[in-house]
Amino acid sequence: MIRDIQFNELEKLLLNIGFAKVPTTGNQQVYQSSPSGALIILPAYEQQDYVQSVHLVAVRRVLLENGLINTNTFNRFLEKVAS
């Protein structure tokens, strides 16, 4: 898995595929998919922070399991952002 993905790029992907940021208290960021109800909870990354690979794996899993993106599309996102 590619490690140099900035949080702002990941957030842009989530918003583009139908997630909305959910207001929350604490040190996390919550995104919910309107069509599926899927939740993604991430630490409070700053926009330019690099996303830890464990979080990329978790996001990928949620997206795939809920049919919100396919493997090839997610891999292309990683390749495009990393280049």
C-alpha positions as CSV (number, residue, x, y, z in Angstrom):
1,M,0.0,0.0,0.0
2,I,1.3,3.4,-0.9
3,R,2.0,5.6,2.1
4,D,2.3,9.1,0.8
5,I,-1.4,10.1,0.6
6,Q,-2.3,13.4,2.2
7,F,-5.5,13.6,4.2
8,N,-7.0,16.3,2.0
9,E,-6.8,13.9,-1.0
10,L,-8.5,11.1,1.0
11,E,-11.2,13.4,2.2
12,K,-11.8,14.7,-1.3
13,L,-12.3,11.0,-2.5
14,L,-14.7,10.4,0.3
15,L,-16.8,13.5,-0.4
16,N,-16.8,12.7,-4.1
17,I,-18.3,9.3,-3.6
18,G,-21.1,10.5,-1.4
19,F,-19.7,10.7,2.1
20,A,-20.5,13.7,4.3
21,K,-18.6,14.9,7.3
22,V,-20.5,14.3,10.5
23,P,-20.1,16.8,13.3
24,T,-18.5,15.2,16.4
25,T,-16.8,16.0,19.6
26,G,-13.4,14.7,20.4
27,N,-10.3,14.0,18.4
28,Q,-11.7,12.1,15.5
29,Q,-13.3,12.9,12.1
30,V,-16.4,11.0,11.1
31,Y,-17.7,10.5,7.6
32,Q,-21.0,8.8,6.7
33,S,-22.2,7.6,3.3
34,S,-25.7,8.8,2.5
35,P,-26.7,5.9,0.3
36,S,-25.3,3.0,2.4
37,G,-25.0,4.5,6.0
38,A,-21.4,3.3,6.1
39,L,-19.2,5.1,8.6
40,I,-15.5,6.0,8.4
41,I,-13.9,7.2,11.6
42,L,-10.4,8.7,11.4
43,P,-8.1,10.5,13.7
44,A,-8.1,14.3,13.6
45,Y,-5.6,14.6,10.7
46,E,-4.7,18.1,9.5
47,Q,-5.3,18.6,5.8
48,Q,-1.7,18.3,4.8
49,D,-0.9,15.3,7.1
50,Y,0.0,12.0,5.6
51,V,-2.5,9.2,6.3
52,Q,-1.2,6.2,8.1
53,S,-1.3,3.0,6.1
54,V,-3.5,1.3,8.7
55,H,-6.1,4.0,8.1
56,L,-5.9,3.6,4.3
57,V,-6.5,-0.1,4.7
58,A,-9.5,0.5,7.0
59,V,-11.0,3.0,4.6
60,R,-10.5,0.7,1.6
61,R,-12.2,-2.1,3.5
62,V,-15.2,0.0,4.4
63,L,-15.5,1.2,0.8
64,L,-15.2,-2.3,-0.8
65,E,-17.5,-4.0,1.7
66,N,-20.2,-1.5,1.2
67,G,-19.9,-1.6,-2.6
68,L,-19.0,2.1,-2.7
69,I,-15.9,1.7,-4.9
70,N,-14.2,-1.2,-6.5
71,T,-10.6,-2.4,-6.0
72,N,-9.3,-1.0,-9.3
73,T,-10.8,2.4,-8.7
74,F,-9.3,2.6,-5.3
75,N,-5.9,1.5,-6.5
76,R,-6.0,4.1,-9.3
77,F,-6.8,6.7,-6.7
78,L,-3.7,5.7,-4.8
79,E,-1.5,5.6,-7.9
80,K,-2.8,9.0,-9.1
81,V,-2.3,10.8,-5.8
82,A,1.1,9.3,-5.3
83,S,2.4,10.3,-8.7
